[in-house]
Amino acid sequence: MDKADAADTLTGGPRRRRVRGDHAGRRVRGGVPLPLLLPALIGLAFLVLPLVALLIRAPWRSMPDLLTSSEVWQALQLSLVCATAATAVSLVIGVPLAWLLARVEFPGRGIVRALVTLPLVLPPVVGGVALLMALGRNGVVGRWLDDWFGVTLPFTTAGVVVAEAFVAMPFLVISVEGTLRAADPRYEEAATTLGASRFTAFRRVTLPLIAPGIAAGAVLAWARALGEFGATITFAGNFPGRTQTMPLAVYLALQNDPEAAIALSLVLLAVSIAVLAGLRDRWMTAS
């Protein structure tokens, strides 16, 4: 037995470290305190009960007829097309923005990051008003778009895409930036030392590394765009077949046909569950 083994035998070093590691990865066992259990159960019921009520009150027998009506199909088709287009826009401009925030040091980067994430906490109606002030016919930029190019965004299908991209892109940027920060930048640096340009290194090395983060961010952005209401109705209006998306159709149907509103809500609920199921390996499993 050498000196290290003897010291470990006397002090219990390795065994003590092993026990500490076992305790670090072990969950708390024993009875749950009642003051914690009751609020937890109330919170769970508060979140789950409305969804269960939606399922209970759903008109299952008339569901096929409700979901195959022309109005519902128009809203569903428009929602899918606009959400996909908004996600594509977010990918084109959001991934480079995430790379800039994660890889480049520049003055005011914290302020830029705060501005990028602001739509996450900004009331959607306020976002719609801000879009009108910026891109409306008399907006800061919109007047030039109208005069020079004849482009009018408010109350058009393109306006729906713009409104949805505005509220959805921060989800993509946050996801991709976090993945970029976790990725080792030395691979990108090694590619540049071998003669590749920065853009080539990004395209051939970094993009494959962060592909899971991009996919997760794109799914989140798509789901957020699909469910957007406030900015869409403020900036694009509620015109059937042109700007009336699924959330807007739910709002309108709730006033005239509650069963149709429940059916449309179930479609959006199914999409949300599918998104969570697709991202369960990333965010829903405990380490």
Phi and psi restraints in degrees (value plus and minus 20) as a CYANA .aco file:
   2 ASP   PHI    -103.1   -63.1
   2 ASP   PSI    -199.0  -159.0
   3 LYS   PHI     -85.7   -45.7
   3 LYS   PSI     -57.9   -17.9
   4 ALA   PHI     -84.9   -44.9
   4 ALA   PSI     -62.5   -22.5
   5 ASP   PHI     -85.3   -45.3
   5 ASP   PSI     -59.3   -19.3
   6 ALA   PHI     -83.9   -43.9
   6 ALA   PSI     -61.3   -21.3
   7 ALA   PHI     -84.2   -44.2
   7 ALA   PSI     -59.6   -19.6
   8 ASP   PHI     -86.2   -46.2
   8 ASP   PSI     -55.9   -15.9
   9 THR   PHI     -86.1   -46.1
   9 THR   PSI     -60.4   -20.4
  10 LEU   PHI     -93.1   -53.1
  10 LEU   PSI     -58.9   -18.9
  11 THR   PHI    -116.7   -76.7
  11 THR   PSI     -34.5     5.5
  12 GLY   PHI      49.3    89.3
  12 GLY   PSI      12.2    52.2
  13 GLY   PHI     -79.1   -39.1
  13 GLY   PSI     -84.1   -44.1
  14 PRO   PHI     -80.0   -40.0
  14 PRO   PSI     -59.3   -19.3
  15 ARG   PHI     -85.9   -45.9
  15 ARG   PSI     -58.9   -18.9
  16 ARG   PHI     -86.4   -46.4
  16 ARG   PSI     -59.4   -19.4
  17 ARG   PHI     -86.6   -46.6
  17 ARG   PSI     -58.0   -18.0
  18 ARG   PHI     -86.7   -46.7
  18 ARG   PSI     -60.2   -20.2
  19 VAL   PHI     -84.4   -44.4
  19 VAL   PSI     -60.4   -20.4
  20 ARG   PHI     -83.4   -43.4
  20 ARG   PSI     -60.6   -20.6
  21 GLY   PHI     -84.9   -44.9
  21 GLY   PSI     -57.6   -17.6
  22 ASP   PHI     -83.9   -43.9
  22 ASP   PSI     -61.3   -21.3
  23 HIS   PHI     -87.9   -47.9
  23 HIS   PSI     -52.6   -12.6
  24 ALA   PHI     -85.8   -45.8
  24 ALA   PSI     -53.0   -13.0
  25 GLY   PHI    -118.0   -78.0
  25 GLY   PSI     -12.8    27.2
  26 ARG   PHI    -120.4   -80.4
  26 ARG   PSI     117.4   157.4
  27 ARG   PHI     -96.7   -56.7
  27 ARG   PSI     137.8   177.8
  28 VAL   PHI     -89.2   -49.2
  28 VAL   PSI     108.9   148.9
  29 ARG   PHI    -132.5   -92.5
  29 ARG   PSI     148.3   188.3
  30 GLY   PHI      86.5   126.5
  30 GLY   PSI    -196.9  -156.9
  31 GLY   PHI     -89.0   -49.0
  31 GLY   PSI     126.1   166.1
  32 VAL   PHI    -106.2   -66.2
  32 VAL   PSI     109.4   149.4
  33 PRO   PHI     -80.7   -40.7
  33 PRO   PSI     115.8   155.8
  34 LEU   PHI     -79.4   -39.4
  34 LEU   PSI     -59.3   -19.3
  35 PRO   PHI     -82.8   -42.8
  35 PRO   PSI     -40.7    -0.7
  36 LEU   PHI    -113.4   -73.4
  36 LEU   PSI     -54.4   -14.4
  37 LEU   PHI     -88.1   -48.1
  37 LEU   PSI     -65.0   -25.0
  38 LEU   PHI     -83.2   -43.2
  38 LEU   PSI     -68.7   -28.7
  39 PRO   PHI     -82.4   -42.4
  39 PRO   PSI     -53.7   -13.7
  40 ALA   PHI     -84.6   -44.6
  40 ALA   PSI     -63.6   -23.6
  41 LEU   PHI     -87.2   -47.2
  41 LEU   PSI     -58.1   -18.1
  42 ILE   PHI     -83.6   -43.6
  42 ILE   PSI     -63.0   -23.0
  43 GLY   PHI     -82.9   -42.9
  43 GLY   PSI     -60.5   -20.5
  44 LEU   PHI     -83.5   -43.5
  44 LEU   PSI     -65.1   -25.1
  45 ALA   PHI     -84.1   -44.1
  45 ALA   PSI     -57.2   -17.2
  46 PHE   PHI     -81.9   -41.9
  46 PHE   PSI     -56.1   -16.1
  47 LEU   PHI    -104.6   -64.6
  47 LEU   PSI     -52.9   -12.9
  48 VAL   PHI    -110.9   -70.9
  48 VAL   PSI     -53.9   -13.9
  49 LEU   PHI     -77.1   -37.1
  49 LEU   PSI     -65.2   -25.2
  50 PRO   PHI     -79.7   -39.7
  50 PRO   PSI     -56.8   -16.8
  51 LEU   PHI     -88.9   -48.9
  51 LEU   PSI     -59.7   -19.7
  52 VAL   PHI     -85.1   -45.1
  52 VAL   PSI     -60.4   -20.4
  53 ALA   PHI     -82.7   -42.7
  53 ALA   PSI     -56.9   -16.9
  54 LEU   PHI     -82.7   -42.7
  54 LEU   PSI     -61.0   -21.0
  55 LEU   PHI     -89.0   -49.0
  55 LEU   PSI     -57.9   -17.9
  56 ILE   PHI     -87.7   -47.7
  56 ILE   PSI     -61.0   -21.0
  57 ARG   PHI    -106.5   -66.5
  57 ARG   PSI     -17.7    22.3
  58 ALA   PHI     -87.8   -47.8
  58 ALA   PSI     116.8   156.8
  59 PRO   PHI    -101.6   -61.6
  59 PRO   PSI      58.5    98.5
  60 TRP   PHI     -82.6   -42.6
  60 TRP   PSI     -55.9   -15.9
  61 ARG   PHI     -87.4   -47.4
  61 ARG   PSI     -60.0   -20.0
  62 SER   PHI    -113.3   -73.3
  62 SER   PSI     -13.7    26.3
  63 MET   PHI     -78.4   -38.4
  63 MET   PSI     -66.1   -26.1
  64 PRO   PHI     -78.5   -38.5
  64 PRO   PSI     -62.4   -22.4
  65 ASP   PHI     -86.5   -46.5
  65 ASP   PSI     -58.2   -18.2
  66 LEU   PHI     -87.8   -47.8
  66 LEU   PSI     -60.4   -20.4
  67 LEU   PHI    -100.0   -60.0
  67 LEU   PSI     -35.4     4.6
  68 THR   PHI    -121.5   -81.5
  68 THR   PSI     -14.7    25.3
  69 SER   PHI     -88.5   -48.5
  69 SER   PSI     135.3   175.3
  70 SER   PHI     -84.1   -44.1
  70 SER   PSI     -57.6   -17.6
  71 GLU   PHI     -85.6   -45.6
  71 GLU   PSI     -65.0   -25.0
  72 VAL   PHI     -85.4   -45.4
  72 VAL   PSI     -61.6   -21.6
  73 TRP   PHI     -85.2   -45.2
  73 TRP   PSI     -58.8   -18.8
  74 GLN   PHI     -82.4   -42.4
  74 GLN   PSI     -65.7   -25.7
  75 ALA   PHI     -84.4   -44.4
  75 ALA   PSI     -61.4   -21.4
  76 LEU   PHI     -85.5   -45.5
  76 LEU   PSI     -65.0   -25.0
  77 GLN   PHI     -83.2   -43.2
  77 GLN   PSI     -64.0   -24.0
  78 LEU   PHI     -84.0   -44.0
  78 LEU   PSI     -59.5   -19.5
  79 SER   PHI     -83.0   -43.0
  79 SER   PSI     -65.6   -25.6
  80 LEU   PHI     -83.9   -43.9
  80 LEU   PSI     -62.7   -22.7
  81 VAL   PHI     -86.7   -46.7
  81 VAL   PSI     -66.9   -26.9
  82 CYS   PHI     -88.5   -48.5
  82 CYS   PSI     -60.3   -20.3
  83 ALA   PHI     -84.7   -44.7
  83 ALA   PSI     -59.0   -19.0
  84 THR   PHI     -87.1   -47.1
  84 THR   PSI     -62.3   -22.3
  85 ALA   PHI     -85.1   -45.1
  85 ALA   PSI     -60.6   -20.6
  86 ALA   PHI     -84.0   -44.0
  86 ALA   PSI     -57.2   -17.2
  87 THR   PHI     -86.4   -46.4
  87 THR   PSI     -60.0   -20.0
  88 ALA   PHI     -82.1   -42.1
  88 ALA   PSI     -63.1   -23.1
  89 VAL   PHI     -81.8   -41.8
  89 VAL   PSI     -62.5   -22.5
  90 SER   PHI     -82.8   -42.8
  90 SER   PSI     -58.3   -18.3
  91 LEU   PHI     -85.8   -45.8
  91 LEU   PSI     -63.9   -23.9
  92 VAL   PHI     -84.1   -44.1
  92 VAL   PSI     -62.4   -22.4
  93 ILE   PHI    -124.6   -84.6
  93 ILE   PSI     -38.3     1.7
  94 GLY   PHI    -102.0   -62.0
  94 GLY   PSI     -57.8   -17.8
  95 VAL   PHI     -84.2   -44.2
  95 VAL   PSI     -67.7   -27.7
  96 PRO   PHI     -79.7   -39.7
  96 PRO   PSI     -56.7   -16.7
  97 LEU   PHI     -84.9   -44.9
  97 LEU   PSI     -61.0   -21.0
  98 ALA   PHI     -83.9   -43.9
  98 ALA   PSI     -60.4   -20.4
  99 TRP   PHI     -82.0   -42.0
  99 TRP   PSI     -61.7   -21.7
 100 LEU   PHI     -81.3   -41.3
 100 LEU   PSI     -63.6   -23.6
 101 LEU   PHI     -90.0   -50.0
 101 LEU   PSI     -50.8   -10.8
 102 ALA   PHI    -109.0   -69.0
 102 ALA   PSI     -50.0   -10.0
 103 ARG   PHI    -131.2   -91.2
 103 ARG   PSI     -40.5    -0.5
 104 VAL   PHI    -132.3   -92.3
 104 VAL   PSI     108.5   148.5
 105 GLU   PHI    -110.3   -70.3
 105 GLU   PSI     103.8   143.8
 106 PHE   PHI    -170.6  -130.6
 106 PHE   PSI     134.3   174.3
 107 PRO   PHI     -82.0   -42.0
 107 PRO   PSI     116.5   156.5
 108 GLY   PHI      59.6    99.6
 108 GLY   PSI      -0.2    39.8
 109 ARG   PHI     -83.7   -43.7
 109 ARG   PSI     -56.0   -16.0
 110 GLY   PHI     -83.7   -43.7
 110 GLY   PSI     -58.1   -18.1
 111 ILE   PHI     -88.0   -48.0
 111 ILE   PSI     -60.9   -20.9
 112 VAL   PHI     -82.6   -42.6
 112 VAL   PSI     -62.2   -22.2
 113 ARG   PHI     -83.1   -43.1
 113 ARG   PSI     -59.9   -19.9
 114 ALA   PHI     -84.1   -44.1
 114 ALA   PSI     -59.6   -19.6
 115 LEU   PHI     -87.0   -47.0
 115 LEU   PSI     -56.7   -16.7
 116 VAL   PHI     -85.7   -45.7
 116 VAL   PSI     -59.3   -19.3
 117 THR   PHI    -107.0   -67.0
 117 THR   PSI     -23.8    16.2
 118 LEU   PHI     -77.6   -37.6
 118 LEU   PSI     -60.9   -20.9
 119 PRO   PHI     -79.5   -39.5
 119 PRO   PSI     -36.6     3.4
 120 LEU   PHI     -86.5   -46.5
 120 LEU   PSI     -54.8   -14.8
 121 VAL   PHI    -128.3   -88.3
 121 VAL   PSI     -29.6    10.4
 122 LEU   PHI     -93.4   -53.4
 122 LEU   PSI     111.7   151.7
 123 PRO   PHI     -75.4   -35.4
 123 PRO   PSI     112.1   152.1
 124 PRO   PHI     -76.2   -36.2
 124 PRO   PSI     -55.5   -15.5
 125 VAL   PHI     -84.2   -44.2
 125 VAL   PSI     -57.7   -17.7
 126 VAL   PHI     -85.1   -45.1
 126 VAL   PSI     -58.4   -18.4
 127 GLY   PHI     -81.7   -41.7
 127 GLY   PSI     -59.5   -19.5
 128 GLY   PHI     -84.7   -44.7
 128 GLY   PSI     -61.4   -21.4
 129 VAL   PHI     -83.9   -43.9
 129 VAL   PSI     -61.1   -21.1
 130 ALA   PHI     -82.9   -42.9
 130 ALA   PSI     -59.1   -19.1
 131 LEU   PHI     -84.2   -44.2
 131 LEU   PSI     -59.0   -19.0
 132 LEU   PHI     -82.9   -42.9
 132 LEU   PSI     -60.8   -20.8
 133 MET   PHI     -88.3   -48.3
 133 MET   PSI     -46.9    -6.9
 134 ALA   PHI    -112.6   -72.6
 134 ALA   PSI     -63.5   -23.5
 135 LEU   PHI    -136.2   -96.2
 135 LEU   PSI     -17.5    22.5
 136 GLY   PHI     -88.4   -48.4
 136 GLY   PSI     153.3   193.3
 137 ARG   PHI     -80.4   -40.4
 137 ARG   PSI     -50.2   -10.2
 138 ASN   PHI    -128.3   -88.3
 138 ASN   PSI      -3.2    36.8
 139 GLY   PHI     -96.2   -56.2
 139 GLY   PSI     153.7   193.7
 140 VAL   PHI     -80.3   -40.3
 140 VAL   PSI     -62.8   -22.8
 141 VAL   PHI    -125.3   -85.3
 141 VAL   PSI     -50.8   -10.8
 142 GLY   PHI     -80.8   -40.8
 142 GLY   PSI     -53.9   -13.9
 143 ARG   PHI     -84.8   -44.8
 143 ARG   PSI     -55.6   -15.6
 144 TRP   PHI     -93.5   -53.5
 144 TRP   PSI     -57.1   -17.1
 145 LEU   PHI     -81.4   -41.4
 145 LEU   PSI     -58.9   -18.9
 146 ASP   PHI     -92.2   -52.2
 146 ASP   PSI     -62.6   -22.6
 147 ASP   PHI     -93.1   -53.1
 147 ASP   PSI     -62.6   -22.6
 148 TRP   PHI    -106.7   -66.7
 148 TRP   PSI     -60.1   -20.1
 149 PHE   PHI    -137.1   -97.1
 149 PHE   PSI     -25.6    14.4
 150 GLY   PHI      47.3    87.3
 150 GLY   PSI       6.4    46.4
 151 VAL   PHI    -116.8   -76.8
 151 VAL   PSI     103.8   143.8
 152 THR   PHI    -142.8  -102.8
 152 THR   PSI      99.6   139.6
 153 LEU   PHI    -115.4   -75.4
 153 LEU   PSI     -61.3   -21.3
 154 PRO   PHI     -81.0   -41.0
 154 PRO   PSI     122.7   162.7
 155 PHE   PHI      41.4    81.4
 155 PHE   PSI      14.0    54.0
 156 THR   PHI    -151.0  -111.0
 156 THR   PSI     148.2   188.2
 157 THR   PHI     -83.4   -43.4
 157 THR   PSI     -57.8   -17.8
 158 ALA   PHI     -81.1   -41.1
 158 ALA   PSI     -54.2   -14.2
 159 GLY   PHI     -84.4   -44.4
 159 GLY   PSI     -54.6   -14.6
 160 VAL   PHI     -81.7   -41.7
 160 VAL   PSI     -64.6   -24.6
 161 VAL   PHI     -82.0   -42.0
 161 VAL   PSI     -62.7   -22.7
 162 VAL   PHI     -83.4   -43.4
 162 VAL   PSI     -66.2   -26.2
 163 ALA   PHI     -82.7   -42.7
 163 ALA   PSI     -62.6   -22.6
 164 GLU   PHI     -88.9   -48.9
 164 GLU   PSI     -58.3   -18.3
 165 ALA   PHI     -86.0   -46.0
 165 ALA   PSI     -54.9   -14.9
 166 PHE   PHI     -82.1   -42.1
 166 PHE   PSI     -61.6   -21.6
 167 VAL   PHI    -107.7   -67.7
 167 VAL   PSI     -38.8     1.2
 168 ALA   PHI    -117.2   -77.2
 168 ALA   PSI     -48.1    -8.1
 169 MET   PHI     -81.1   -41.1
 169 MET   PSI     -56.2   -16.2
 170 PRO   PHI     -76.5   -36.5
 170 PRO   PSI     -53.6   -13.6
 171 PHE   PHI     -82.2   -42.2
 171 PHE   PSI     -61.8   -21.8
 172 LEU   PHI     -86.9   -46.9
 172 LEU   PSI     -64.6   -24.6
 173 VAL   PHI     -82.0   -42.0
 173 VAL   PSI     -64.0   -24.0
 174 ILE   PHI     -83.2   -43.2
 174 ILE   PSI     -63.8   -23.8
 175 SER   PHI     -84.3   -44.3
 175 SER   PSI     -66.1   -26.1
 176 VAL   PHI     -90.1   -50.1
 176 VAL   PSI     -59.3   -19.3
 177 GLU   PHI     -82.8   -42.8
 177 GLU   PSI     -62.2   -22.2
 178 GLY   PHI     -82.7   -42.7
 178 GLY   PSI     -58.6   -18.6
 179 THR   PHI     -87.2   -47.2
 179 THR   PSI     -59.2   -19.2
 180 LEU   PHI     -84.6   -44.6
 180 LEU   PSI     -59.4   -19.4
 181 ARG   PHI     -87.1   -47.1
 181 ARG   PSI     -51.4   -11.4
 182 ALA   PHI     -98.6   -58.6
 182 ALA   PSI     -43.8    -3.8
 183 ALA   PHI     -96.2   -56.2
 183 ALA   PSI     125.7   165.7
 184 ASP   PHI     -96.8   -56.8
 184 ASP   PSI      97.6   137.6
 185 PRO   PHI     -92.4   -52.4
 185 PRO   PSI     -28.4    11.6
 186 ARG   PHI     -87.3   -47.3
 186 ARG   PSI     -48.4    -8.4
 187 TYR   PHI     -83.7   -43.7
 187 TYR   PSI     -62.6   -22.6
 188 GLU   PHI     -85.8   -45.8
 188 GLU   PSI     -60.0   -20.0
 189 GLU   PHI     -86.7   -46.7
 189 GLU   PSI     -57.7   -17.7
 190 ALA   PHI     -83.7   -43.7
 190 ALA   PSI     -58.0   -18.0
 191 ALA   PHI     -85.1   -45.1
 191 ALA   PSI     -57.6   -17.6
 192 THR   PHI     -89.9   -49.9
 192 THR   PSI     -54.9   -14.9
 193 THR   PHI     -88.5   -48.5
 193 THR   PSI     -42.4    -2.4
 194 LEU   PHI    -107.7   -67.7
 194 LEU   PSI     -14.7    25.3
 195 GLY   PHI      88.6   128.6
 195 GLY   PSI     -24.2    15.8
 196 ALA   PHI     -98.3   -58.3
 196 ALA   PSI     125.1   165.1
 197 SER   PHI     -92.3   -52.3
 197 SER   PSI     146.9   186.9
 198 ARG   PHI     -82.3   -42.3
 198 ARG   PSI     -58.6   -18.6
 199 PHE   PHI     -89.3   -49.3
 199 PHE   PSI     -59.5   -19.5
 200 THR   PHI     -84.6   -44.6
 200 THR   PSI     -61.0   -21.0
 201 ALA   PHI     -83.0   -43.0
 201 ALA   PSI     -59.1   -19.1
 202 PHE   PHI     -85.6   -45.6
 202 PHE   PSI     -62.5   -22.5
 203 ARG   PHI     -93.3   -53.3
 203 ARG   PSI     -58.9   -18.9
 204 ARG   PHI    -114.5   -74.5
 204 ARG   PSI     -41.5    -1.5
 205 VAL   PHI    -135.3   -95.3
 205 VAL   PSI     -74.9   -34.9
 206 THR   PHI     -91.0   -51.0
 206 THR   PSI     -65.0   -25.0
 207 LEU   PHI     -77.3   -37.3
 207 LEU   PSI     -66.5   -26.5
 208 PRO   PHI     -81.4   -41.4
 208 PRO   PSI     -52.6   -12.6
 209 LEU   PHI     -88.9   -48.9
 209 LEU   PSI     -57.1   -17.1
 210 ILE   PHI    -120.5   -80.5
 210 ILE   PSI      -9.1    30.9
 211 ALA   PHI     -75.8   -35.8
 211 ALA   PSI     -62.3   -22.3
 212 PRO   PHI     -80.5   -40.5
 212 PRO   PSI     -59.2   -19.2
 213 GLY   PHI     -87.3   -47.3
 213 GLY   PSI     -57.3   -17.3
 214 ILE   PHI     -85.2   -45.2
 214 ILE   PSI     -63.2   -23.2
 215 ALA   PHI     -82.6   -42.6
 215 ALA   PSI     -63.9   -23.9
 216 ALA   PHI     -84.5   -44.5
 216 ALA   PSI     -63.0   -23.0
 217 GLY   PHI     -85.1   -45.1
 217 GLY   PSI     -57.1   -17.1
 218 ALA   PHI     -86.5   -46.5
 218 ALA   PSI     -59.8   -19.8
 219 VAL   PHI     -85.3   -45.3
 219 VAL   PSI     -63.6   -23.6
 220 LEU   PHI     -82.8   -42.8
 220 LEU   PSI     -63.9   -23.9
 221 ALA   PHI     -83.1   -43.1
 221 ALA   PSI     -60.4   -20.4
 222 TRP   PHI     -84.1   -44.1
 222 TRP   PSI     -64.3   -24.3
 223 ALA   PHI     -85.1   -45.1
 223 ALA   PSI     -59.4   -19.4
 224 ARG   PHI     -86.7   -46.7
 224 ARG   PSI     -60.4   -20.4
 225 ALA   PHI     -85.4   -45.4
 225 ALA   PSI     -58.6   -18.6
 226 LEU   PHI     -83.8   -43.8
 226 LEU   PSI     -53.5   -13.5
 227 GLY   PHI    -116.7   -76.7
 227 GLY   PSI     -13.3    26.7
 228 GLU   PHI     -89.2   -49.2
 228 GLU   PSI     117.4   157.4
 229 PHE   PHI    -147.7  -107.7
 229 PHE   PSI     -78.3   -38.3
 230 GLY   PHI     -81.3   -41.3
 230 GLY   PSI     -72.2   -32.2
 231 ALA   PHI     -85.8   -45.8
 231 ALA   PSI     -54.1   -14.1
 232 THR   PHI     -87.4   -47.4
 232 THR   PSI     -69.2   -29.2
 233 ILE   PHI     -89.1   -49.1
 233 ILE   PSI     -47.3    -7.3
 234 THR   PHI     -98.5   -58.5
 234 THR   PSI     -61.6   -21.6
 235 PHE   PHI    -111.5   -71.5
 235 PHE   PSI     -54.0   -14.0
 236 ALA   PHI    -132.8   -92.8
 236 ALA   PSI     -32.1     7.9
 237 GLY   PHI      60.7   100.7
 237 GLY   PSI    -188.8  -148.8
 238 ASN   PHI    -156.0  -116.0
 238 ASN   PSI      52.7    92.7
 239 PHE   PHI    -128.7   -88.7
 239 PHE   PSI      96.7   136.7
 240 PRO   PHI     -77.0   -37.0
 240 PRO   PSI     114.7   154.7
 241 GLY   PHI      62.7   102.7
 241 GLY   PSI     -32.4     7.6
 242 ARG   PHI    -143.8  -103.8
 242 ARG   PSI     -66.4   -26.4
 243 THR   PHI    -152.5  -112.5
 243 THR   PSI     -20.1    19.9
 244 GLN   PHI    -104.0   -64.0
 244 GLN   PSI      81.5   121.5
 245 THR   PHI    -108.3   -68.3
 245 THR   PSI    -199.1  -159.1
 246 MET   PHI     -79.5   -39.5
 246 MET   PSI     -68.8   -28.8
 247 PRO   PHI     -79.8   -39.8
 247 PRO   PSI     -58.0   -18.0
 248 LEU   PHI     -88.0   -48.0
 248 LEU   PSI     -57.0   -17.0
 249 ALA   PHI     -85.6   -45.6
 249 ALA   PSI     -56.1   -16.1
 250 VAL   PHI     -82.5   -42.5
 250 VAL   PSI     -64.8   -24.8
 251 TYR   PHI     -82.4   -42.4
 251 TYR   PSI     -62.9   -22.9
 252 LEU   PHI     -90.3   -50.3
 252 LEU   PSI     -60.6   -20.6
 253 ALA   PHI     -88.3   -48.3
 253 ALA   PSI     -48.9    -8.9
 254 LEU   PHI     -82.7   -42.7
 254 LEU   PSI     -46.6    -6.6
 255 GLN   PHI    -103.1   -63.1
 255 GLN   PSI     -50.2   -10.2
 256 ASN   PHI    -132.6   -92.6
 256 ASN   PSI     -56.8   -16.8
 257 ASP   PHI    -161.0  -121.0
 257 ASP   PSI      66.6   106.6
 258 PRO   PHI     -78.4   -38.4
 258 PRO   PSI     -53.0   -13.0
 259 GLU   PHI     -84.5   -44.5
 259 GLU   PSI     -60.8   -20.8
 260 ALA   PHI     -84.9   -44.9
 260 ALA   PSI     -57.1   -17.1
 261 ALA   PHI     -83.7   -43.7
 261 ALA   PSI     -60.2   -20.2
 262 ILE   PHI     -85.5   -45.5
 262 ILE   PSI     -61.5   -21.5
 263 ALA   PHI     -82.3   -42.3
 263 ALA   PSI     -64.1   -24.1
 264 LEU   PHI     -85.7   -45.7
 264 LEU   PSI     -57.6   -17.6
 265 SER   PHI     -83.3   -43.3
 265 SER   PSI     -58.0   -18.0
 266 LEU   PHI     -84.8   -44.8
 266 LEU   PSI     -54.9   -14.9
 267 VAL   PHI     -83.5   -43.5
 267 VAL   PSI     -66.9   -26.9
 268 LEU   PHI     -85.1   -45.1
 268 LEU   PSI     -55.7   -15.7
 269 LEU   PHI     -84.2   -44.2
 269 LEU   PSI     -61.4   -21.4
 270 ALA   PHI     -83.5   -43.5
 270 ALA   PSI     -58.6   -18.6
 271 VAL   PHI     -83.9   -43.9
 271 VAL   PSI     -62.7   -22.7
 272 SER   PHI     -83.0   -43.0
 272 SER   PSI     -62.0   -22.0
 273 ILE   PHI     -84.2   -44.2
 273 ILE   PSI     -59.9   -19.9
 274 ALA   PHI     -83.2   -43.2
 274 ALA   PSI     -58.4   -18.4
 275 VAL   PHI     -84.8   -44.8
 275 VAL   PSI     -65.5   -25.5
 276 LEU   PHI     -83.2   -43.2
 276 LEU   PSI     -59.1   -19.1
 277 ALA   PHI     -84.8   -44.8
 277 ALA   PSI     -57.3   -17.3
 278 GLY   PHI     -89.7   -49.7
 278 GLY   PSI     -46.7    -6.7
 279 LEU   PHI    -122.9   -82.9
 279 LEU   PSI      -8.5    31.5
 280 ARG   PHI     -83.9   -43.9
 280 ARG   PSI     -54.7   -14.7
 281 ASP   PHI     -90.5   -50.5
 281 ASP   PSI     -38.8     1.2
 282 ARG   PHI    -113.9   -73.9
 282 ARG   PSI     -60.0   -20.0
 283 TRP   PHI    -146.4  -106.4
 283 TRP   PSI     -31.2     8.8
 284 MET   PHI    -128.5   -88.5
 284 MET   PSI     -17.5    22.5
 285 THR   PHI    -127.2   -87.2
 285 THR   PSI     118.6   158.6
 286 ALA   PHI    -105.5   -65.5
 286 ALA   PSI     120.7   160.7
